[in-house]
Amino acid sequence: MSSVREAAFELFREHGMTTIFGNPGSTELPMLAEFPDDFRYVLGLQEAVAVGMADGFAQASGRTTHVNLHTAPGVGNGMGGIFNAQANHTPLLVTAGQQVRAHITMQANLTNRDATRVVHPFVKWSFEPPRAQDVPHALARAIHTASLAPKGPAFVSLPMDDWTEEAEAESGHLLERVAETRMGPDAAAIESLAQRLAAAGSPVLVAGPDIDASGAWNDAVALAERQTLPVFASPATGGGRLGFPEGHPLFQGVLPPAIGPVSETLKGRDLILVVGSSVFPYYPYIPGPLLPEGASLVAITNDPDEAARAPMGDVILADPKLALLALLDEVGEANRAEPDPLPEPTAGDETDPLSATVVHNTLAQVFPDDGIVVLESPSSTLSLRNQLRISRPGSYYFGAGGGLGFGLAAAIGVQLAQPDRPVVCVLGEGSAQYAITGLWTAAAYEVPVTFLVLRNEEYSILKWFANIEEVQGAPGLDLPALEVAKVAAAYGVSSSAVSGRDELHAGLEAAIGSGRPQLIEVPVAPGMALF
Ligand SMILES: Cc1ncc(C[n+]2csc(CCOP(=O)(O)OP(=O)(O)O)c2C)c(N)n1
């Protein structure tokens, strides 16, 4: 007979979930006892970091990933990350220790009261098993729930005295269950979409993050090329991944994230095909028509909630890859004029301090073909996209939820999942603070991420928002003397503060692919960098 712990770890093993991220407390120690040799525990010094690392790891490995938190306060600290994981469609098993069962009713110290309610809006399922014997089944159910479309976090609260109990004799069946999770599209809906495409004079494709997540990168390219579709990326605000190569001649840029500007950008199009994105992750609120005159919209998503909440357009609910493959079976070559490609990126003059545009242009010069960017530099998101024009799948991660702290932490998880690809994490100096303790994990586990920190001494994007919102005199938007390179050194990450293009170039060249974590801080001029 095996114990609940043995049965649970056998289950994790069966699902390939042998890397566990976490921050332990007394209530988690019984789970971690006799930790098996074939498992790896990655310690985050704060739960926001543990969740962010697990998010990056799950996305970059394509596997549901386990993050273990310390009862109520640990879950509380991790909530921003759980929110981000939901927005990113990241499959996470989130577990938290709970008091001994005999202690829960009297609410002894550290009891996670209402454990299942706390995380509720941000997870697909939350549960505390009624009996110790149910723990393996509850974990299996959470793993499947997290892995089903739309992928997302699922939560299980685990009383600390359950682990040494005897497991259910029948729990072996849990190990054998295989869930094929992709759902195909309605054939008639695809046929009708193919007819609409054939009849359209000026259709356009909007490529969203779930194209990459579903492995449909090449299928999106094939569709765009066969139909000569100009392609826009879905708005950067909600685009946690890229859905189309940004150096491709059909690529027309990133859609703006506000209602009026989206329809302005798509003016003249008669059919807007959105794949793998919500319609749309708008922000800020700039009203206007939802669609340009004469246009209709069809969205393909595997998320019923995205399907339901769109304010306009038709929808086909299906896995993006299966839907694109079905569409490719139906559509032929179209005889349409090719759009003008985007102009080549230019950087402008070197200034003191550098513009963020010159920083990203310099990064583009040294960026390896197989490099991965994890981005959280709010005022220069669009500049990085434009300068790097990333054109390989699985090469860009961004916190679609907008909760800062994703970037630094996720980069570590991405690098652990993709040890053979160089990861560059581009951060604003403000954003870096939300997961700054992750630098310790990078150093302690020798995770060779290159952290590039843009230091503009302020929350630049918030000053831009203040302008749009017509807010004057808001406090708390300046960040004088925030020495990120010095902080990194204290956590054990070798770091340098550089200035000017040449120093930056040399620093990046030496850091990327060096095989160890390094942080480069560069002063930049404040303000939005769009190109
Ligand atoms: C958890 C969380 N807290 C606060 C914010 C609000 N916020 C959005 S952008 C931003 C400023 C980021 O500053 P920095 O990283 O220096 O980038 P910059 O705007 O200067 O490019 C803040 C505080 C947020 N998005 N998430």
The ligand as an ORCA input file, in Angstrom:
! r2SCAN-3c Opt
* xyz 1 1
  C       1.274     44.635     -9.469
  C       1.175     45.945    -10.173
  N       1.241     47.094     -9.444
  C       1.174     48.277    -10.075
  C       0.993     48.361    -11.432
  C       0.821     49.689    -12.116
  N       1.925     50.000    -13.026
  C       1.826     49.767    -14.342
  S       3.166     50.232    -15.184
  C       3.916     50.782    -13.784
  C       5.260     51.440    -13.865
  C       6.372     50.545    -14.286
  O       7.576     51.260    -14.182
  P       8.874     50.823    -14.913
  O       9.045     49.373    -14.851
  O      10.005     51.630    -14.391
  O       8.589     51.114    -16.447
  P       8.339     52.451    -17.268
  O       6.905     52.794    -17.142
  O       9.224     53.518    -16.682
  O       8.702     52.056    -18.648
  C       3.117     50.584    -12.676
  C       3.517     50.916    -11.293
  C       0.893     47.131    -12.122
  N       0.689     47.083    -13.442
  N       1.005     45.955    -11.480
*
